[in-house]
Amino acid sequence: MSIRDLFATELAVINLGIPSFYDDLLRQGLPVLQVDWKPPAGGDPEMVAALEKLETVRDKVEAGNREAFRRLSEAHPYLEGIGTARDLIPGLGEHMLLHAGPPISWEHMSGPVRGAVIGAILYEGWAQSAEDAEKMASSGGIAFSPAHEHNAVGPMAGIVSPSMPVFIIHNRTHGNYAYCTLNEGLGKVLRFGAFGADVLERLKWMAEELAPALKKALELSEGIDLKGLMAQMLHMGDEGHNRNKSGTSLFFRIIAPLLLKADLEPQTVRRCLEFIDSNDHFFLNLSMPACKAMLDAAAGVEYSTLVTAMTRNGTDFGLRVAGTGSRWFTAPANYVEGLLFPGFTAQDANPDLGDSAITETCGLGGFAMAAAPAIVQFVGGTASMALEFSHLMYQITYGENAVFTIPALNFRGTATGIDVRQVVELGVLPVINTGIAHREAGVGQVGAGLVRPPMACFEKALSALAETI
Amino acid sequence: MKEKIIVQANRYADSVTLMLVSQRVQQLPGIEAALVGMGSPLNLDVLQTLDFQEEISAGANDLIIALRGRDDDAVQNALDQMEALMRVQGTSSSGQAEERPKSLVQALAKQKGNLALISVPGVYAPREARKALEQNLHVMLFSDNVSLADEVELKKLAHSRELLLMGPDCGTAILNGVPLAFANVVRRGVIGIVAASGTGAQEVSVQIDRMGQGVSQAIGTGGRDLHEAVGGIMMLDGIEALRQDPETKVIVVVSKPAAPAVAAKVLRALSESGKPSVLCVIESKGGIRGNAEVTVARNLLETAQKAVQLAGGAAIPQKSADQAEIYGFASALRPEQKYVRGLFSGGTLCDEAMAILSEKLGLIYSYGPLDPAGQLPDPNKSFQNTVLDLGDDFFTVGRPHPMIDLTLRKQRIIEEAKDPEVAVILLDVVLGYGAHPDPAGELVPVLVEARGKAAGGSGGSVVFVAYVCGTAGDPQDYNKQVKALQEAGVRVFASNVEAAEFTAGILEAAQGGGQR
């Protein structure tokens, strides 16, 4: 609009800075908006320089982000079956374990992850005692690799061993796959580092009865539309990370008739359905790989500053960005702030753990908190706080989800496509809804709450993006 | 003595709010030193200067609250008051924080805009201004401390996009009848203004209003626009915009001394505009000649008079000082009362007064004197005839502008009145949007106190002379402000020129009287 045109138009002012200027214009009845301005990147000159450098190729970045967001939006994951990890997961060799989060060695692993590693070694029969298993793990006898580097994800410790059964998720739009183990339930479970006989027995039962039964049932379906289920669960009070009650219920409704139709022993069907029914989080191990399948479709888009993975190994937080492909940006993981179960104190908590923040990366979890007001009781907060968090996340995302919508926000799509630039510039970190693991192996979940990623991950990613120019 | 330093991470507030809060907290009972500010390197230095012992680390988005007081109670009370002040000062009616956009781009997604008013700290301002221009927004850049190189780059970008880049350090504009930042409520009319000076634009627009005419547009350029490096980009674009504007019949340019080549360009642009125009060059030593199309005015009052006449209105002539009244004031002075102390909040009003006073009284001392010989070694101490712009950077470090916060001016009035050599204290009182909501209300008690202390407490007869720069439409209520000052014994004038000439008259008469 030229100066001359401005003279013929009503002024509409955006005020950055002194609030009284805003008040004066408001008093005059002018359309005016106050920007809640802060120094960019906390006033850090290096970060501002990186942002400026990316500005010089703004059109390329915008094109990259548009493409990455388009892929993420168009991806459509289906549950197509169940198989064995070693047959399906690329690069998973023998005497190799996948884990949650960015790369980590045995010596840096936290208690619950070490416990889960020991459990998986015993489960595979690579060692006969916990002591031997520990010796094996600590002496280089086991290769460790992040699940994320093998098209897989796992909650908490996220351990995947070769003979574990895994869900097969297929992104039918782009053709890529994602894998995840089956959820074991709460309490003393492998993902929290428990490796007692009961834990191993349950895992054996899951591999020998549950997985084959579900596999047979799924063969009777055309594949289950997970994206559709996840869209529905947001309308039923779940946010897809820490609350999966309705997702699990919806899955139960779909799988029950299929199990009955499949040629299975009635007692097998009963045990399978009871197992799914008893675990509100059964669906988490489906929503996570569904998110992974969608985000992997956006990975590697040149110049894109959108986040494709956020994950924790209990020691470090790791970030991956579309424009830098498989590269990790890591920093020490934070502790979760929230409510602890009776009998536990803050000293019992492990740092942030698990691949489950893949849900937030995809616009669910903390980003969809407004859809799940009931969750706030669990993570310690108020219903209006849930709305605020969801609102706030729009400040750091590229777009709004076309499929995941929030009734309480007039069916607005969830904030989706975290932009590293906006996180650093505005100093607004993603909010993650998550469980708290006990710092010692095998105790289990001790609480739940909210956690933010370390800003350093985003700063490192931003510097790396700027260096690519 | 009790000391307390709190660092609140990620609680950003703008500097004006913080400076006001800091000042108020400092004045609380039992508080010896206080700083409420962001963790900038400057503020960390200030903490050391204030002798705070505790070592802290804080970033640009972290709020530092440092208090030292008599005891725990005083410190705790100050802390509570500070929070209350932060709520009043910082939160405007602009809605819940989580709903407010955090960047310009987000704001534009919520609401259409055509002008960005930017007053963030200077180091960050160019980046925000550039973003606004890239979003095709006109920009009023209130921020100062922007480099000349950034100014040139921004103005070139604005020019290529046919956008306004008013500033940096642009305090006043009136666009489409809307006063922006520090500006008065004046009639709409046919006179268009382009000004390199904020208070210059305020004074001219106020005088035009007083004479019954109005302003079509008032465009600010920032004080450096006529610098050789900038080349008058915004001045020339402003003149061109007014040339094309069908509402504008007369063009007024309030300029500062310009590089000769730039001055020539401005004069040519005015001559070729096809519209009658008035040119006022502040701080000029004369030598600018007008022509058939361009009338040159000596001061801001004359600028308004000529513009009003060109617009077909009747200018109010300057009232010559009433000699009997002058003699009345002068004869009440004691022989040692010989000097004026001017305490201004408007830079151009200050310059204009200095020019008038120096013509009659000779050398005028100042922090920014017209004659280098008048440089005050210590601006905090006046000497003989001293006239100060308290809005100058020297006085505004860590303090809001005197148009918003009258604390420094009030202190200085008391000090000057105590000096037995002082005959006249000359003030400007600027009204309008942006300015203090009741400056007269702030000044009156101090003037009364000062009178009691005048001439070394002997109850002498120091004369207060003031100009109130405001209109009937201003939010402060012009008539009420003038009346309050008059009732406190202040001689109030209708223009800055008249106030300065009256002041010069008293001093001339007093000195003449002394010789008799």
HADDOCK unambig.tbl for C-alpha pairs under 7 A between the chains (distance, minus, plus):
assign (segid A and resid 1 and name CA) (segid B and resid 136 and name CA) 6.79 0.50 0.50
assign (segid A and resid 2 and name CA) (segid B and resid 162 and name CA) 4.98 0.50 0.50
assign (segid A and resid 2 and name CA) (segid B and resid 163 and name CA) 5.80 0.50 0.50
assign (segid A and resid 3 and name CA) (segid B and resid 162 and name CA) 6.34 0.50 0.50
assign (segid A and resid 3 and name CA) (segid B and resid 163 and name CA) 5.80 0.50 0.50
assign (segid A and resid 3 and name CA) (segid B and resid 164 and name CA) 6.57 0.50 0.50
assign (segid A and resid 3 and name CA) (segid B and resid 241 and name CA) 6.29 0.50 0.50
assign (segid A and resid 4 and name CA) (segid B and resid 241 and name CA) 5.96 0.50 0.50
assign (segid A and resid 4 and name CA) (segid B and resid 245 and name CA) 6.48 0.50 0.50
assign (segid A and resid 7 and name CA) (segid B and resid 176 and name CA) 5.92 0.50 0.50
assign (segid A and resid 11 and name CA) (segid B and resid 114 and name CA) 6.40 0.50 0.50
assign (segid A and resid 11 and name CA) (segid B and resid 115 and name CA) 6.93 0.50 0.50
assign (segid A and resid 12 and name CA) (segid B and resid 112 and name CA) 6.84 0.50 0.50
assign (segid A and resid 12 and name CA) (segid B and resid 113 and name CA) 4.57 0.50 0.50
assign (segid A and resid 12 and name CA) (segid B and resid 114 and name CA) 5.40 0.50 0.50
assign (segid A and resid 12 and name CA) (segid B and resid 115 and name CA) 6.20 0.50 0.50
assign (segid A and resid 13 and name CA) (segid B and resid 113 and name CA) 5.52 0.50 0.50
assign (segid A and resid 13 and name CA) (segid B and resid 114 and name CA) 6.29 0.50 0.50
assign (segid A and resid 13 and name CA) (segid B and resid 115 and name CA) 4.84 0.50 0.50
assign (segid A and resid 13 and name CA) (segid B and resid 116 and name CA) 5.64 0.50 0.50
assign (segid A and resid 13 and name CA) (segid B and resid 117 and name CA) 6.75 0.50 0.50
assign (segid A and resid 14 and name CA) (segid B and resid 113 and name CA) 6.25 0.50 0.50
assign (segid A and resid 14 and name CA) (segid B and resid 115 and name CA) 6.27 0.50 0.50
assign (segid A and resid 14 and name CA) (segid B and resid 116 and name CA) 4.77 0.50 0.50
assign (segid A and resid 14 and name CA) (segid B and resid 117 and name CA) 6.17 0.50 0.50
assign (segid A and resid 15 and name CA) (segid B and resid 116 and name CA) 5.90 0.50 0.50
assign (segid A and resid 15 and name CA) (segid B and resid 117 and name CA) 4.83 0.50 0.50
assign (segid A and resid 15 and name CA) (segid B and resid 118 and name CA) 6.19 0.50 0.50
assign (segid A and resid 16 and name CA) (segid B and resid 117 and name CA) 6.09 0.50 0.50
assign (segid A and resid 16 and name CA) (segid B and resid 118 and name CA) 4.85 0.50 0.50
assign (segid A and resid 16 and name CA) (segid B and resid 119 and name CA) 6.10 0.50 0.50
assign (segid A and resid 16 and name CA) (segid B and resid 120 and name CA) 6.42 0.50 0.50
assign (segid A and resid 17 and name CA) (segid B and resid 14 and name CA) 6.33 0.50 0.50
assign (segid A and resid 17 and name CA) (segid B and resid 118 and name CA) 6.05 0.50 0.50
assign (segid A and resid 17 and name CA) (segid B and resid 119 and name CA) 4.65 0.50 0.50
assign (segid A and resid 17 and name CA) (segid B and resid 120 and name CA) 4.71 0.50 0.50
assign (segid A and resid 18 and name CA) (segid B and resid 14 and name CA) 6.19 0.50 0.50
assign (segid A and resid 18 and name CA) (segid B and resid 16 and name CA) 6.74 0.50 0.50
assign (segid A and resid 18 and name CA) (segid B and resid 119 and name CA) 5.99 0.50 0.50
assign (segid A and resid 19 and name CA) (segid B and resid 92 and name CA) 6.35 0.50 0.50
assign (segid A and resid 21 and name CA) (segid B and resid 181 and name CA) 5.79 0.50 0.50
assign (segid A and resid 21 and name CA) (segid B and resid 434 and name CA) 6.68 0.50 0.50
assign (segid A and resid 23 and name CA) (segid B and resid 92 and name CA) 6.58 0.50 0.50
assign (segid A and resid 24 and name CA) (segid B and resid 433 and name CA) 6.58 0.50 0.50
assign (segid A and resid 33 and name CA) (segid B and resid 107 and name CA) 6.87 0.50 0.50
assign (segid A and resid 34 and name CA) (segid B and resid 94 and name CA) 6.42 0.50 0.50
assign (segid A and resid 35 and name CA) (segid B and resid 100 and name CA) 6.31 0.50 0.50
assign (segid A and resid 35 and name CA) (segid B and resid 101 and name CA) 5.27 0.50 0.50
assign (segid A and resid 35 and name CA) (segid B and resid 102 and name CA) 5.46 0.50 0.50
assign (segid A and resid 35 and name CA) (segid B and resid 103 and name CA) 5.92 0.50 0.50
assign (segid A and resid 35 and name CA) (segid B and resid 104 and name CA) 6.60 0.50 0.50
assign (segid A and resid 35 and name CA) (segid B and resid 107 and name CA) 6.58 0.50 0.50
assign (segid A and resid 36 and name CA) (segid B and resid 100 and name CA) 5.91 0.50 0.50
assign (segid A and resid 36 and name CA) (segid B and resid 101 and name CA) 5.91 0.50 0.50
assign (segid A and resid 36 and name CA) (segid B and resid 102 and name CA) 4.71 0.50 0.50
assign (segid A and resid 37 and name CA) (segid B and resid 102 and name CA) 5.60 0.50 0.50
assign (segid A and resid 37 and name CA) (segid B and resid 103 and name CA) 6.41 0.50 0.50
assign (segid A and resid 38 and name CA) (segid B and resid 12 and name CA) 6.10 0.50 0.50
assign (segid A and resid 38 and name CA) (segid B and resid 61 and name CA) 6.89 0.50 0.50
assign (segid A and resid 39 and name CA) (segid B and resid 60 and name CA) 6.92 0.50 0.50
assign (segid A and resid 39 and name CA) (segid B and resid 61 and name CA) 6.76 0.50 0.50
assign (segid A and resid 39 and name CA) (segid B and resid 124 and name CA) 6.86 0.50 0.50
assign (segid A and resid 42 and name CA) (segid B and resid 59 and name CA) 6.76 0.50 0.50
assign (segid A and resid 42 and name CA) (segid B and resid 60 and name CA) 5.56 0.50 0.50
assign (segid A and resid 42 and name CA) (segid B and resid 61 and name CA) 5.32 0.50 0.50
assign (segid A and resid 43 and name CA) (segid B and resid 60 and name CA) 5.42 0.50 0.50
assign (segid A and resid 388 and name CA) (segid B and resid 98 and name CA) 6.27 0.50 0.50
assign (segid A and resid 391 and name CA) (segid B and resid 98 and name CA) 6.73 0.50 0.50
assign (segid A and resid 392 and name CA) (segid B and resid 98 and name CA) 5.80 0.50 0.50
assign (segid A and resid 426 and name CA) (segid B and resid 102 and name CA) 6.91 0.50 0.50
